[in-house]
């Protein structure tokens, strides 16, 4: 696994929007904070630009992201927001400059597909973490600060409270995952990750309960849970139900889908579409300990 170089003061961080539209004003706090952290900031053409739902046409979003990948002075690419759009352009991106000059790709939600692609096709680590918009909710909280620490090369060590649905156990493995809808979307494509001997994390937002059940069973049918070392269940926020209720809570749905397996599972892990969203280093080796009173996820360095 290629681990990009960690950042130092005066390194350049680029901000782009490869998917949905984001007003420039929403990124001002992020830009100011990155500069306070000691970074130079390069702003992509897609930030503040709009083409209907997207931050630009497919060609504009592709060119903006490609330019940051090609720029040897850019040490990290922070995505302004997610939304939808990466799957329309990902097969046209030339990743060769990223392999010869590795840099951190940072984001979550729709950016999950990019994390999966980098992992499967190029064995390159990336950061699933808060994006530019999250800085507006406060920059001194432990979640934004977790991004800063990881960017500067600090080891990831997270301790969280236990949960009723947890399955106890310990495991080591490469950490992969992200948004459940995008993970299911990757199945059958060249971006689909190999989950054997991995620690997987999942999260989602605004989905119907029945559709979440369907996506989990899609992962199950595709063999994602066979040989999996461990599973982290992030936030499933703003879930919706149909007129005729599905009949189960989101955690009951998840538990039912994974009940036949014996890998350790940690529910309510702070990752997802909410302020409580730790920076996670996709592709890096981690140790997961799910104990009766506490859950620890620790990077192995």
ChimeraX commands (.cxc) that place a marker at each C-alpha (Angstrom):
marker #1 position 0.00,0.00,0.00 radius 0.5
marker #1 position 1.34,3.42,-1.00 radius 0.5
marker #1 position 1.10,5.88,1.90 radius 0.5
marker #1 position 1.42,9.44,0.53 radius 0.5
marker #1 position 3.89,11.75,2.31 radius 0.5
marker #1 position 2.44,13.59,5.27 radius 0.5
marker #1 position 2.21,17.34,5.07 radius 0.5
marker #1 position 4.48,20.02,6.46 radius 0.5
marker #1 position 4.01,23.74,6.93 radius 0.5
marker #1 position 3.87,25.70,3.66 radius 0.5
marker #1 position 2.73,22.65,1.72 radius 0.5
marker #1 position -0.12,23.28,-0.71 radius 0.5
marker #1 position -3.62,21.90,-0.18 radius 0.5
marker #1 position -6.02,22.13,-3.12 radius 0.5
marker #1 position -9.78,22.43,-2.73 radius 0.5
marker #1 position -11.97,21.06,-5.52 radius 0.5
marker #1 position -15.59,19.96,-5.95 radius 0.5
marker #1 position -15.60,16.88,-8.20 radius 0.5
marker #1 position -19.28,16.17,-7.57 radius 0.5
marker #1 position -22.04,18.47,-6.28 radius 0.5
marker #1 position -22.20,22.27,-6.28 radius 0.5
marker #1 position -20.83,24.15,-3.28 radius 0.5
marker #1 position -21.09,27.94,-2.82 radius 0.5
marker #1 position -17.70,29.58,-2.34 radius 0.5
marker #1 position -18.88,31.18,0.90 radius 0.5
marker #1 position -19.31,27.73,2.45 radius 0.5
marker #1 position -15.57,27.10,2.06 radius 0.5
marker #1 position -14.25,30.38,3.51 radius 0.5
marker #1 position -13.82,29.06,7.06 radius 0.5
marker #1 position -12.02,25.99,5.75 radius 0.5
marker #1 position -9.67,28.08,3.62 radius 0.5
marker #1 position -8.86,30.39,6.54 radius 0.5
marker #1 position -8.30,27.44,8.88 radius 0.5
marker #1 position -5.99,25.63,6.49 radius 0.5
marker #1 position -3.91,28.78,6.24 radius 0.5
marker #1 position -3.83,29.08,10.02 radius 0.5
marker #1 position -2.55,25.50,10.13 radius 0.5
marker #1 position 0.35,26.66,7.98 radius 0.5
marker #1 position -0.73,25.46,4.54 radius 0.5
marker #1 position -0.89,27.23,1.22 radius 0.5
marker #1 position -4.33,26.87,-0.37 radius 0.5
marker #1 position -4.99,26.41,-4.07 radius 0.5
marker #1 position -8.64,26.88,-5.02 radius 0.5
marker #1 position -10.01,24.88,-7.91 radius 0.5
marker #1 position -12.29,26.30,-10.59 radius 0.5
marker #1 position -15.18,24.09,-9.47 radius 0.5
marker #1 position -15.49,25.66,-6.01 radius 0.5
marker #1 position -18.36,28.14,-6.28 radius 0.5
marker #1 position -19.07,27.11,-9.87 radius 0.5
marker #1 position -22.40,25.53,-10.82 radius 0.5
marker #1 position -23.91,23.52,-13.63 radius 0.5
marker #1 position -27.39,22.56,-12.42 radius 0.5
marker #1 position -26.85,20.04,-9.57 radius 0.5
marker #1 position -23.13,19.74,-10.23 radius 0.5
marker #1 position -20.13,21.99,-9.61 radius 0.5
marker #1 position -19.54,22.07,-13.35 radius 0.5
marker #1 position -20.04,19.97,-16.43 radius 0.5
marker #1 position -18.42,16.54,-16.47 radius 0.5
marker #1 position -15.56,17.99,-18.50 radius 0.5
marker #1 position -15.07,20.94,-16.11 radius 0.5
marker #1 position -15.06,18.74,-13.01 radius 0.5
marker #1 position -12.72,16.24,-14.65 radius 0.5
marker #1 position -10.29,18.95,-15.77 radius 0.5
marker #1 position -10.25,20.60,-12.34 radius 0.5
marker #1 position -9.54,17.38,-10.46 radius 0.5
marker #1 position -7.01,16.26,-13.07 radius 0.5
marker #1 position -5.13,19.55,-12.82 radius 0.5
marker #1 position -4.69,19.08,-9.07 radius 0.5
marker #1 position -3.56,15.48,-9.55 radius 0.5
marker #1 position -1.02,16.65,-12.14 radius 0.5
marker #1 position 0.29,19.58,-10.08 radius 0.5
marker #1 position 3.44,18.38,-8.32 radius 0.5
marker #1 position 3.26,21.27,-5.86 radius 0.5
marker #1 position -0.13,20.10,-4.53 radius 0.5
marker #1 position 0.41,17.72,-1.60 radius 0.5
marker #1 position -3.25,17.07,-0.73 radius 0.5
marker #1 position -6.62,17.40,-2.49 radius 0.5
marker #1 position -9.47,18.29,-0.15 radius 0.5
marker #1 position -12.94,17.91,-1.62 radius 0.5
marker #1 position -15.36,20.70,-0.82 radius 0.5
marker #1 position -18.39,18.43,-0.62 radius 0.5
marker #1 position -19.81,15.16,-1.90 radius 0.5
marker #1 position -23.24,14.83,-3.45 radius 0.5
marker #1 position -23.11,12.96,-6.75 radius 0.5
marker #1 position -20.97,13.02,-9.85 radius 0.5
marker #1 position -17.70,11.13,-9.45 radius 0.5
marker #1 position -18.97,7.98,-11.11 radius 0.5
marker #1 position -19.60,10.05,-14.27 radius 0.5
marker #1 position -15.91,10.97,-14.60 radius 0.5
marker #1 position -13.81,8.50,-12.63 radius 0.5
marker #1 position -12.96,6.26,-15.60 radius 0.5
marker #1 position -11.54,9.25,-17.48 radius 0.5
marker #1 position -9.15,10.36,-14.73 radius 0.5
marker #1 position -5.46,9.77,-15.40 radius 0.5
marker #1 position -4.11,8.55,-12.07 radius 0.5
marker #1 position -0.54,7.92,-13.25 radius 0.5
marker #1 position 0.76,11.28,-11.90 radius 0.5
marker #1 position -0.75,10.38,-8.52 radius 0.5
marker #1 position 1.18,7.13,-8.47 radius 0.5
marker #1 position 4.51,8.75,-9.36 radius 0.5
marker #1 position 3.79,11.69,-7.04 radius 0.5
marker #1 position 1.46,10.39,-4.27 radius 0.5
marker #1 position -0.74,12.91,-2.45 radius 0.5
marker #1 position -3.63,12.66,-0.04 radius 0.5
marker #1 position -7.16,12.66,-1.45 radius 0.5
marker #1 position -9.55,13.80,1.29 radius 0.5
marker #1 position -13.33,13.59,1.61 radius 0.5
marker #1 position -16.30,11.31,2.17 radius 0.5
marker #1 position -19.86,10.68,0.89 radius 0.5
marker #1 position -19.59,10.58,-2.95 radius 0.5
marker #1 position -15.80,10.65,-2.54 radius 0.5
marker #1 position -16.12,7.07,-1.24 radius 0.5
marker #1 position -15.96,5.89,-4.85 radius 0.5
marker #1 position -12.61,7.64,-5.27 radius 0.5
marker #1 position -11.28,6.00,-2.09 radius 0.5
marker #1 position -12.40,2.59,-3.37 radius 0.5
marker #1 position -10.84,3.18,-6.77 radius 0.5
marker #1 position -7.50,4.32,-5.36 radius 0.5
marker #1 position -7.44,1.31,-3.05 radius 0.5
marker #1 position -8.39,-1.34,-5.60 radius 0.5
marker #1 position -6.62,-0.09,-8.71 radius 0.5
marker #1 position -3.58,1.73,-7.37 radius 0.5
marker #1 position -3.02,0.49,-3.79 radius 0.5
marker #1 position -2.87,4.08,-2.58 radius 0.5
marker #1 position -4.08,5.23,0.83 radius 0.5
marker #1 position -6.50,8.16,1.17 radius 0.5
marker #1 position -8.43,10.03,3.87 radius 0.5
marker #1 position -12.13,9.54,4.59 radius 0.5
marker #1 position -12.74,12.66,6.64 radius 0.5
marker #1 position -14.64,15.92,7.12 radius 0.5
marker #1 position -14.74,18.12,4.02 radius 0.5
marker #1 position -14.66,21.89,3.60 radius 0.5
marker #1 position -18.25,22.49,4.67 radius 0.5
marker #1 position -17.72,20.79,8.04 radius 0.5
marker #1 position -15.36,23.57,9.13 radius 0.5
marker #1 position -18.37,25.88,9.47 radius 0.5
marker #1 position -19.55,23.87,12.48 radius 0.5
marker #1 position -16.43,24.73,14.48 radius 0.5
marker #1 position -12.76,24.01,13.87 radius 0.5
marker #1 position -11.62,23.18,17.39 radius 0.5
marker #1 position -13.68,20.03,17.85 radius 0.5
marker #1 position -11.93,16.66,17.95 radius 0.5
marker #1 position -13.22,15.64,14.52 radius 0.5
marker #1 position -11.81,18.55,12.54 radius 0.5
marker #1 position -8.68,18.31,14.66 radius 0.5
marker #1 position -8.43,14.60,13.76 radius 0.5
marker #1 position -8.03,15.66,10.14 radius 0.5
marker #1 position -5.26,18.08,11.05 radius 0.5
marker #1 position -3.45,15.43,13.07 radius 0.5
marker #1 position -3.61,12.86,10.28 radius 0.5
marker #1 position -2.47,15.37,7.66 radius 0.5
marker #1 position 0.61,16.09,9.78 radius 0.5
marker #1 position 1.29,12.37,10.23 radius 0.5
marker #1 position 0.01,11.60,13.72 radius 0.5
marker #1 position -1.10,8.05,14.42 radius 0.5
marker #1 position -4.86,7.43,14.39 radius 0.5
marker #1 position -6.11,6.18,17.77 radius 0.5
marker #1 position -9.82,6.44,18.52 radius 0.5
marker #1 position -11.66,5.24,21.63 radius 0.5
marker #1 position -15.46,5.19,21.65 radius 0.5
marker #1 position -18.16,3.90,23.96 radius 0.5
marker #1 position -19.46,0.39,23.57 radius 0.5
marker #1 position -22.93,-0.35,22.20 radius 0.5
marker #1 position -25.60,-2.94,22.92 radius 0.5
marker #1 position -25.39,-4.49,19.44 radius 0.5
marker #1 position -21.59,-4.80,19.42 radius 0.5
marker #1 position -19.98,-8.17,18.82 radius 0.5
marker #1 position -16.83,-8.48,20.89 radius 0.5
marker #1 position -13.45,-9.43,19.48 radius 0.5
marker #1 position -10.12,-8.21,18.15 radius 0.5
marker #1 position -8.69,-8.09,14.65 radius 0.5
marker #1 position -6.05,-6.49,12.44 radius 0.5
marker #1 position -6.52,-5.47,8.85 radius 0.5
marker #1 position -6.44,-2.79,6.20 radius 0.5
marker #1 position -9.20,-0.24,6.74 radius 0.5
marker #1 position -11.60,0.42,3.86 radius 0.5
marker #1 position -15.15,1.67,3.47 radius 0.5
marker #1 position -17.35,4.73,3.40 radius 0.5
marker #1 position -20.85,5.54,2.25 radius 0.5
marker #1 position -22.98,2.40,1.90 radius 0.5
marker #1 position -24.76,3.60,-1.24 radius 0.5
marker #1 position -21.43,4.24,-2.97 radius 0.5
marker #1 position -19.97,0.95,-1.78 radius 0.5
marker #1 position -22.95,-0.90,-3.24 radius 0.5
marker #1 position -22.64,1.27,-6.37 radius 0.5
marker #1 position -19.06,0.06,-6.86 radius 0.5
marker #1 position -20.03,-3.62,-7.08 radius 0.5
marker #1 position -19.26,-5.06,-10.50 radius 0.5
marker #1 position -17.02,-2.12,-11.46 radius 0.5
marker #1 position -13.24,-1.77,-11.55 radius 0.5
marker #1 position -13.54,0.32,-8.38 radius 0.5
marker #1 position -15.06,-2.46,-6.24 radius 0.5
marker #1 position -12.79,-3.09,-3.25 radius 0.5
marker #1 position -11.65,-6.51,-2.12 radius 0.5
marker #1 position -12.88,-6.90,1.46 radius 0.5
marker #1 position -11.12,-10.16,2.32 radius 0.5
marker #1 position -8.98,-9.73,5.46 radius 0.5
marker #1 position -10.04,-6.07,5.70 radius 0.5
marker #1 position -11.79,-3.96,8.34 radius 0.5
marker #1 position -14.83,-2.36,6.71 radius 0.5
marker #1 position -16.71,0.74,7.86 radius 0.5
marker #1 position -20.10,1.85,6.53 radius 0.5
marker #1 position -22.37,4.89,6.97 radius 0.5
marker #1 position -25.23,6.60,5.13 radius 0.5
marker #1 position -27.74,9.42,5.23 radius 0.5
marker #1 position -31.29,10.07,4.06 radius 0.5
marker #1 position -31.96,6.55,2.80 radius 0.5
marker #1 position -35.16,4.57,3.08 radius 0.5
marker #1 position -34.90,1.68,5.51 radius 0.5
marker #1 position -35.94,-0.85,2.88 radius 0.5
marker #1 position -33.28,0.43,0.48 radius 0.5
marker #1 position -30.60,0.14,3.15 radius 0.5
marker #1 position -31.69,-3.43,3.73 radius 0.5
marker #1 position -31.40,-4.05,0.00 radius 0.5
marker #1 position -27.90,-2.56,-0.20 radius 0.5
marker #1 position -26.70,-4.65,2.75 radius 0.5
marker #1 position -28.00,-7.80,1.12 radius 0.5
marker #1 position -26.29,-6.74,-2.11 radius 0.5
marker #1 position -22.98,-6.60,-0.21 radius 0.5
marker #1 position -23.78,-9.94,1.38 radius 0.5
marker #1 position -24.63,-11.59,-1.96 radius 0.5
marker #1 position -21.46,-10.17,-3.48 radius 0.5
marker #1 position -19.41,-11.92,-0.78 radius 0.5
marker #1 position -18.22,-8.81,1.03 radius 0.5
marker #1 position -18.70,-10.32,4.49 radius 0.5
marker #1 position -16.87,-13.57,3.72 radius 0.5
marker #1 position -13.35,-13.29,5.11 radius 0.5
marker #1 position -13.98,-9.84,6.54 radius 0.5
marker #1 position -11.88,-9.18,9.65 radius 0.5
marker #1 position -14.07,-6.56,11.34 radius 0.5
marker #1 position -16.92,-4.09,10.78 radius 0.5
marker #1 position -17.54,-0.53,11.98 radius 0.5
marker #1 position -21.09,0.82,11.79 radius 0.5
marker #1 position -21.07,4.60,11.48 radius 0.5
marker #1 position -24.02,6.97,11.58 radius 0.5
marker #1 position -27.16,6.27,9.60 radius 0.5
marker #1 position -28.79,9.66,9.93 radius 0.5
marker #1 position -32.10,11.06,8.66 radius 0.5
marker #1 position -33.37,7.63,7.73 radius 0.5
marker #1 position -36.80,7.41,6.12 radius 0.5
marker #1 position -39.59,4.86,6.18 radius 0.5
marker #1 position -42.39,4.05,3.76 radius 0.5
marker #1 position -46.14,4.52,4.32 radius 0.5
marker #1 position -46.31,0.86,5.29 radius 0.5
marker #1 position -43.48,0.66,7.88 radius 0.5
marker #1 position -40.55,-1.63,7.13 radius 0.5
marker #1 position -40.84,-2.99,10.66 radius 0.5
marker #1 position -37.24,-2.80,11.86 radius 0.5
marker #1 position -34.88,-0.11,13.10 radius 0.5
marker #1 position -31.73,0.59,11.13 radius 0.5
marker #1 position -29.56,-1.23,13.65 radius 0.5
marker #1 position -31.89,-4.23,13.58 radius 0.5
marker #1 position -31.61,-4.26,9.80 radius 0.5
marker #1 position -27.81,-4.19,9.93 radius 0.5
marker #1 position -27.60,-6.80,12.66 radius 0.5
marker #1 position -29.85,-9.18,10.76 radius 0.5
marker #1 position -27.66,-8.87,7.65 radius 0.5
marker #1 position -24.43,-9.72,9.51 radius 0.5
marker #1 position -25.71,-12.06,12.22 radius 0.5
marker #1 position -24.42,-15.20,10.51 radius 0.5
marker #1 position -20.79,-14.07,10.66 radius 0.5
marker #1 position -18.36,-14.02,13.58 radius 0.5
marker #1 position -16.13,-10.99,12.98 radius 0.5
marker #1 position -16.11,-8.23,15.62 radius 0.5
marker #1 position -18.61,-5.43,15.05 radius 0.5
marker #1 position -18.72,-1.92,16.56 radius 0.5
marker #1 position -21.95,0.06,16.23 radius 0.5
marker #1 position -22.32,3.82,16.56 radius 0.5
marker #1 position -18.75,4.58,15.53 radius 0.5
marker #1 position -18.25,8.35,14.94 radius 0.5
marker #1 position -18.03,8.44,11.15 radius 0.5
marker #1 position -20.59,9.67,8.64 radius 0.5
marker #1 position -22.89,12.52,7.67 radius 0.5
marker #1 position -22.86,14.24,11.04 radius 0.5
marker #1 position -20.47,16.50,12.98 radius 0.5
marker #1 position -19.04,13.43,14.76 radius 0.5
marker #1 position -16.90,12.27,11.85 radius 0.5
marker #1 position -13.35,11.10,12.56 radius 0.5
marker #1 position -10.68,11.18,9.86 radius 0.5
marker #1 position -9.99,7.58,8.83 radius 0.5
marker #1 position -6.98,6.50,6.84 radius 0.5
marker #1 position -8.31,4.21,4.12 radius 0.5
marker #1 position -5.74,1.62,3.08 radius 0.5
marker #1 position -3.66,1.76,6.25 radius 0.5
marker #1 position -3.36,-1.18,8.62 radius 0.5
marker #1 position -5.43,-0.88,11.81 radius 0.5
marker #1 position -6.19,-2.87,14.92 radius 0.5
marker #1 position -9.78,-3.03,16.10 radius 0.5
marker #1 position -10.62,-4.03,19.67 radius 0.5
marker #1 position -14.30,-4.35,20.56 radius 0.5
marker #1 position -14.49,-4.86,24.30 radius 0.5
marker #1 position -17.41,-4.90,26.69 radius 0.5
marker #1 position -16.92,-1.32,27.83 radius 0.5
marker #1 position -14.91,0.35,25.06 radius 0.5
marker #1 position -14.04,0.17,21.37 radius 0.5
marker #1 position -10.54,1.08,20.14 radius 0.5
marker #1 position -9.50,1.60,16.56 radius 0.5
marker #1 position -5.76,2.13,16.26 radius 0.5
marker #1 position -3.53,2.53,13.26 radius 0.5
marker #1 position -0.64,0.08,13.12 radius 0.5
marker #1 position 2.58,1.94,12.32 radius 0.5
marker link #1:1,2 radius 0.2
marker link #1:2,3 radius 0.2
marker link #1:3,4 radius 0.2
marker link #1:4,5 radius 0.2
marker link #1:5,6 radius 0.2
marker link #1:6,7 radius 0.2
marker link #1:7,8 radius 0.2
marker link #1:8,9 radius 0.2
marker link #1:9,10 radius 0.2
marker link #1:10,11 radius 0.2
marker link #1:11,12 radius 0.2
marker link #1:12,13 radius 0.2
marker link #1:13,14 radius 0.2
marker link #1:14,15 radius 0.2
marker link #1:15,16 radius 0.2
marker link #1:16,17 radius 0.2
marker link #1:17,18 radius 0.2
marker link #1:18,19 radius 0.2
marker link #1:19,20 radius 0.2
marker link #1:20,21 radius 0.2
marker link #1:21,22 radius 0.2
marker link #1:22,23 radius 0.2
marker link #1:23,24 radius 0.2
marker link #1:24,25 radius 0.2
marker link #1:25,26 radius 0.2
marker link #1:26,27 radius 0.2
marker link #1:27,28 radius 0.2
marker link #1:28,29 radius 0.2
marker link #1:29,30 radius 0.2
marker link #1:30,31 radius 0.2
marker link #1:31,32 radius 0.2
marker link #1:32,33 radius 0.2
marker link #1:33,34 radius 0.2
marker link #1:34,35 radius 0.2
marker link #1:35,36 radius 0.2
marker link #1:36,37 radius 0.2
marker link #1:37,38 radius 0.2
marker link #1:38,39 radius 0.2
marker link #1:39,40 radius 0.2
marker link #1:40,41 radius 0.2
marker link #1:41,42 radius 0.2
marker link #1:42,43 radius 0.2
marker link #1:43,44 radius 0.2
marker link #1:44,45 radius 0.2
marker link #1:45,46 radius 0.2
marker link #1:46,47 radius 0.2
marker link #1:47,48 radius 0.2
marker link #1:48,49 radius 0.2
marker link #1:49,50 radius 0.2
marker link #1:50,51 radius 0.2
marker link #1:51,52 radius 0.2
marker link #1:52,53 radius 0.2
marker link #1:53,54 radius 0.2
marker link #1:54,55 radius 0.2
marker link #1:55,56 radius 0.2
marker link #1:56,57 radius 0.2
marker link #1:57,58 radius 0.2
marker link #1:58,59 radius 0.2
marker link #1:59,60 radius 0.2
marker link #1:60,61 radius 0.2
marker link #1:61,62 radius 0.2
marker link #1:62,63 radius 0.2
marker link #1:63,64 radius 0.2
marker link #1:64,65 radius 0.2
marker link #1:65,66 radius 0.2
marker link #1:66,67 radius 0.2
marker link #1:67,68 radius 0.2
marker link #1:68,69 radius 0.2
marker link #1:69,70 radius 0.2
marker link #1:70,71 radius 0.2
marker link #1:71,72 radius 0.2
marker link #1:72,73 radius 0.2
marker link #1:73,74 radius 0.2
marker link #1:74,75 radius 0.2
marker link #1:75,76 radius 0.2
marker link #1:76,77 radius 0.2
marker link #1:77,78 radius 0.2
marker link #1:78,79 radius 0.2
marker link #1:79,80 radius 0.2
marker link #1:80,81 radius 0.2
marker link #1:81,82 radius 0.2
marker link #1:82,83 radius 0.2
marker link #1:83,84 radius 0.2
marker link #1:84,85 radius 0.2
marker link #1:85,86 radius 0.2
marker link #1:86,87 radius 0.2
marker link #1:87,88 radius 0.2
marker link #1:88,89 radius 0.2
marker link #1:89,90 radius 0.2
marker link #1:90,91 radius 0.2
marker link #1:91,92 radius 0.2
marker link #1:92,93 radius 0.2
marker link #1:93,94 radius 0.2
marker link #1:94,95 radius 0.2
marker link #1:95,96 radius 0.2
marker link #1:96,97 radius 0.2
marker link #1:97,98 radius 0.2
marker link #1:98,99 radius 0.2
marker link #1:99,100 radius 0.2
marker link #1:100,101 radius 0.2
marker link #1:101,102 radius 0.2
marker link #1:102,103 radius 0.2
marker link #1:103,104 radius 0.2
marker link #1:104,105 radius 0.2
marker link #1:105,106 radius 0.2
marker link #1:106,107 radius 0.2
marker link #1:107,108 radius 0.2
marker link #1:108,109 radius 0.2
marker link #1:109,110 radius 0.2
marker link #1:110,111 radius 0.2
marker link #1:111,112 radius 0.2
marker link #1:112,113 radius 0.2
marker link #1:113,114 radius 0.2
marker link #1:114,115 radius 0.2
marker link #1:115,116 radius 0.2
marker link #1:116,117 radius 0.2
marker link #1:117,118 radius 0.2
marker link #1:118,119 radius 0.2
marker link #1:119,120 radius 0.2
marker link #1:120,121 radius 0.2
marker link #1:121,122 radius 0.2
marker link #1:122,123 radius 0.2
marker link #1:123,124 radius 0.2
marker link #1:124,125 radius 0.2
marker link #1:125,126 radius 0.2
marker link #1:126,127 radius 0.2
marker link #1:127,128 radius 0.2
marker link #1:128,129 radius 0.2
marker link #1:129,130 radius 0.2
marker link #1:130,131 radius 0.2
marker link #1:131,132 radius 0.2
marker link #1:132,133 radius 0.2
marker link #1:133,134 radius 0.2
marker link #1:134,135 radius 0.2
marker link #1:135,136 radius 0.2
marker link #1:136,137 radius 0.2
marker link #1:137,138 radius 0.2
marker link #1:138,139 radius 0.2
marker link #1:139,140 radius 0.2
marker link #1:140,141 radius 0.2
marker link #1:141,142 radius 0.2
marker link #1:142,143 radius 0.2
marker link #1:143,144 radius 0.2
marker link #1:144,145 radius 0.2
marker link #1:145,146 radius 0.2
marker link #1:146,147 radius 0.2
marker link #1:147,148 radius 0.2
marker link #1:148,149 radius 0.2
marker link #1:149,150 radius 0.2
marker link #1:150,151 radius 0.2
marker link #1:151,152 radius 0.2
marker link #1:152,153 radius 0.2
marker link #1:153,154 radius 0.2
marker link #1:154,155 radius 0.2
marker link #1:155,156 radius 0.2
marker link #1:156,157 radius 0.2
marker link #1:157,158 radius 0.2
marker link #1:158,159 radius 0.2
marker link #1:159,160 radius 0.2
marker link #1:160,161 radius 0.2
marker link #1:161,162 radius 0.2
marker link #1:162,163 radius 0.2
marker link #1:163,164 radius 0.2
marker link #1:164,165 radius 0.2
marker link #1:165,166 radius 0.2
marker link #1:166,167 radius 0.2
marker link #1:167,168 radius 0.2
marker link #1:168,169 radius 0.2
marker link #1:169,170 radius 0.2
marker link #1:170,171 radius 0.2
marker link #1:171,172 radius 0.2
marker link #1:172,173 radius 0.2
marker link #1:173,174 radius 0.2
marker link #1:174,175 radius 0.2
marker link #1:175,176 radius 0.2
marker link #1:176,177 radius 0.2
marker link #1:177,178 radius 0.2
marker link #1:178,179 radius 0.2
marker link #1:179,180 radius 0.2
marker link #1:180,181 radius 0.2
marker link #1:181,182 radius 0.2
marker link #1:182,183 radius 0.2
marker link #1:183,184 radius 0.2
marker link #1:184,185 radius 0.2
marker link #1:185,186 radius 0.2
marker link #1:186,187 radius 0.2
marker link #1:187,188 radius 0.2
marker link #1:188,189 radius 0.2
marker link #1:189,190 radius 0.2
marker link #1:190,191 radius 0.2
marker link #1:191,192 radius 0.2
marker link #1:192,193 radius 0.2
marker link #1:193,194 radius 0.2
marker link #1:194,195 radius 0.2
marker link #1:195,196 radius 0.2
marker link #1:196,197 radius 0.2
marker link #1:197,198 radius 0.2
marker link #1:198,199 radius 0.2
marker link #1:199,200 radius 0.2
marker link #1:200,201 radius 0.2
marker link #1:201,202 radius 0.2
marker link #1:202,203 radius 0.2
marker link #1:203,204 radius 0.2
marker link #1:204,205 radius 0.2
marker link #1:205,206 radius 0.2
marker link #1:206,207 radius 0.2
marker link #1:207,208 radius 0.2
marker link #1:208,209 radius 0.2
marker link #1:209,210 radius 0.2
marker link #1:210,211 radius 0.2
marker link #1:211,212 radius 0.2
marker link #1:212,213 radius 0.2
marker link #1:213,214 radius 0.2
marker link #1:214,215 radius 0.2
marker link #1:215,216 radius 0.2
marker link #1:216,217 radius 0.2
marker link #1:217,218 radius 0.2
marker link #1:218,219 radius 0.2
marker link #1:219,220 radius 0.2
marker link #1:220,221 radius 0.2
marker link #1:221,222 radius 0.2
marker link #1:222,223 radius 0.2
marker link #1:223,224 radius 0.2
marker link #1:224,225 radius 0.2
marker link #1:225,226 radius 0.2
marker link #1:226,227 radius 0.2
marker link #1:227,228 radius 0.2
marker link #1:228,229 radius 0.2
marker link #1:229,230 radius 0.2
marker link #1:230,231 radius 0.2
marker link #1:231,232 radius 0.2
marker link #1:232,233 radius 0.2
marker link #1:233,234 radius 0.2
marker link #1:234,235 radius 0.2
marker link #1:235,236 radius 0.2
marker link #1:236,237 radius 0.2
marker link #1:237,238 radius 0.2
marker link #1:238,239 radius 0.2
marker link #1:239,240 radius 0.2
marker link #1:240,241 radius 0.2
marker link #1:241,242 radius 0.2
marker link #1:242,243 radius 0.2
marker link #1:243,244 radius 0.2
marker link #1:244,245 radius 0.2
marker link #1:245,246 radius 0.2
marker link #1:246,247 radius 0.2
marker link #1:247,248 radius 0.2
marker link #1:248,249 radius 0.2
marker link #1:249,250 radius 0.2
marker link #1:250,251 radius 0.2
marker link #1:251,252 radius 0.2
marker link #1:252,253 radius 0.2
marker link #1:253,254 radius 0.2
marker link #1:254,255 radius 0.2
marker link #1:255,256 radius 0.2
marker link #1:256,257 radius 0.2
marker link #1:257,258 radius 0.2
marker link #1:258,259 radius 0.2
marker link #1:259,260 radius 0.2
marker link #1:260,261 radius 0.2
marker link #1:261,262 radius 0.2
marker link #1:262,263 radius 0.2
marker link #1:263,264 radius 0.2
marker link #1:264,265 radius 0.2
marker link #1:265,266 radius 0.2
marker link #1:266,267 radius 0.2
marker link #1:267,268 radius 0.2
marker link #1:268,269 radius 0.2
marker link #1:269,270 radius 0.2
marker link #1:270,271 radius 0.2
marker link #1:271,272 radius 0.2
marker link #1:272,273 radius 0.2
marker link #1:273,274 radius 0.2
marker link #1:274,275 radius 0.2
marker link #1:275,276 radius 0.2
marker link #1:276,277 radius 0.2
marker link #1:277,278 radius 0.2
marker link #1:278,279 radius 0.2
marker link #1:279,280 radius 0.2
marker link #1:280,281 radius 0.2
marker link #1:281,282 radius 0.2
marker link #1:282,283 radius 0.2
marker link #1:283,284 radius 0.2
marker link #1:284,285 radius 0.2
marker link #1:285,286 radius 0.2
marker link #1:286,287 radius 0.2
marker link #1:287,288 radius 0.2
marker link #1:288,289 radius 0.2
marker link #1:289,290 radius 0.2
marker link #1:290,291 radius 0.2
marker link #1:291,292 radius 0.2
marker link #1:292,293 radius 0.2
marker link #1:293,294 radius 0.2
marker link #1:294,295 radius 0.2
marker link #1:295,296 radius 0.2
marker link #1:296,297 radius 0.2
marker link #1:297,298 radius 0.2
marker link #1:298,299 radius 0.2
marker link #1:299,300 radius 0.2
marker link #1:300,301 radius 0.2
view
